[in-house]
């Protein structure tokens, strides 16, 4: 437990940020799974939503850009294979 006031504040801020990132990552994984299960192809709602969420998470710094690119390719390959 920190004794310095600024360290206590940093601990609180980091805790909030961690919770927010966990929630966002969870929603992102759910969207990716829904996109992989969708049968409508590239024009489906779930696919568009997943691709959008991946781009947003990269811009917010939640996931690395290569991770997002890998997931996007996985989704698009799955759509074109069906």
N, C-alpha and C positions, 0 to 999 in steps of 0.2 A: 504494500500500500504506500503510495507516494506521500511525502510530507509537504512538498512545495506546492503552492496553490496552482501554479501554471501546469504542473505535472498532473494534478488532480483533474484539471479541466481537460487536458489532452486525453486522459484516460476515458472521461465521459464522452468526448467527441469521437474518439476512435471506436468506442462501443456502439454508439449510434450509427456511425458510418458502416461498421461491420454488419449490423443488423439490416440496414438498408440494402447493402450489397448482396447479402444472403437472400433476401426476399426477391431482389431483381434477378439474381442468377436462377433462382427456383422458377420464377415465371418464364424466364428465357428457356430453360430446359423443357418446361411444359409445352411451350410454343413449338420448339423444335420437334418434340415427340409427336405433337398433333400434326405438324407438317409432314413428317415421315409416314404417318398413318393415313393421310388424306389420299383419296383416289381421284380427285378432280384434275390433277396435273399441275402445271406451273401457274395456271390462272386461279387456283383455289384461294379462298380467304386465308386459310391457315398458313399456306406457303408464303403469301405476301406478308402476313403479320410476323412470321418467324424471321424472314429476311430483314424486315424493318427493325425488329427488336435486336437482331444481331448487329446491325449497323449502329444503332443507338448505344448499345452496350460498349462498343469499341470507342465511340466518341466520348462516353462518360468515363472510360478507363476501367471498366469492370472486367472485361476480358481482353486478351491480346488480339491484335488484328489478324494474326495467322490462325488463331483458333477460330475466329469468326469466318475466315475464308474457308477453312476446312469444313466447318459445319454447313456453310452455304453450298459448297460443292456437293456434299453428301445429300442435302435436300434436293438439289437440282438433278443430280443423277438418279435419285429415287423417283422423281417426277417423270423424267423422260423414259425411264425403264418400264413404266407401267403402260 
